[in-house]
Amino acid sequence: MPAAGGNHTVLLRCDGQAVACGDNRRGQCDLPGLEDGASYVGAAAGSGHTVLLRGDGRAVACGDNRDGQCELPELEPGVRYYQAAAGAAHTVLLRSDGRAVACGSNEHG
């Protein structure tokens, strides 16, 4: 599944790894590595940041964090992230308990 950001693209491979290409001035293509056989199952790309969903329900982010868009909220035990969206300066994550959480700029409400 591809995700297209401002000037970068993120692709999930069949083996659960992710690759990115394009503008990397903010580190949005410096994707975190995986350990212990983990896999990525979803991706979202903002203007200058990338959010990746892991198979274990956690999420990681990299790139531009000037507005806190990469400071993803911690999860309580038993709760998983299952969908992510990335905007210009914010991130929204949907949780398995039905809640949506956001981080980053709230300049426009």
SVG drawing of the C-alpha trace seen along z (x, -y; Angstrom):
<svg xmlns="http://www.w3.org/2000/svg" viewBox="-15 -28 33 41">
<polyline fill="none" stroke="black" stroke-width="0.4" points="0.0,0.0 1.6,-3.3 1.3,-6.5 2.2,-9.8 3.4,-12.8 4.4,-16.4 7.5,-15.3 8.0,-11.7 6.4,-8.3 6.3,-5.3 5.6,-1.7 5.0,1.4 6.6,4.5 5.0,8.0 7.5,9.1 6.3,6.4 9.2,4.0 8.7,0.4 10.7,-1.6 10.6,-5.4 12.0,-7.6 11.9,-11.3 12.7,-14.4 14.4,-13.5 15.3,-17.0 13.3,-16.4 14.2,-12.7 10.8,-11.5 12.5,-8.7 14.7,-7.5 12.3,-4.7 12.8,-2.9 14.0,0.6 12.1,3.7 13.3,6.3 12.2,9.7 10.2,10.5 7.9,7.6 6.2,6.1 4.6,2.9 0.9,3.2 0.0,-0.4 1.6,-3.8 0.6,-7.4 2.7,-10.3 2.4,-14.0 4.1,-17.0 7.4,-16.2 6.8,-13.2 5.9,-9.5 3.8,-7.3 4.0,-3.5 1.7,-1.0 3.2,2.2 1.6,5.6 1.7,5.6 -0.6,2.6 2.1,0.0 3.0,-3.0 6.2,-4.8 6.9,-8.1 9.9,-9.9 10.6,-13.1 9.5,-16.7 8.5,-17.0 8.4,-20.8 4.7,-20.8 4.8,-17.5 3.3,-15.4 5.8,-12.6 5.1,-12.4 2.6,-9.6 0.6,-8.9 1.4,-5.9 -1.1,-3.0 -2.6,-1.3 -2.3,2.4 -4.6,4.3 -5.2,1.3 -3.8,1.2 -3.6,-1.4 -5.2,-0.2 -5.3,-3.2 -3.3,-6.4 -3.6,-9.6 -0.9,-12.3 -1.5,-15.9 0.8,-18.9 1.7,-19.2 -0.5,-16.7 -1.2,-12.9 -4.4,-11.2 -4.5,-7.6 -7.5,-5.3 -7.4,-2.9 -9.0,0.5 -11.0,-0.9 -12.9,-3.2 -11.0,-6.4 -9.2,-8.7 -6.1,-10.5 -4.1,-13.3 -0.8,-15.0 0.8,-17.9 -0.5,-21.3 -3.9,-22.4 -3.5,-25.9 -6.8,-25.6 -8.8,-23.6"/>
</svg>
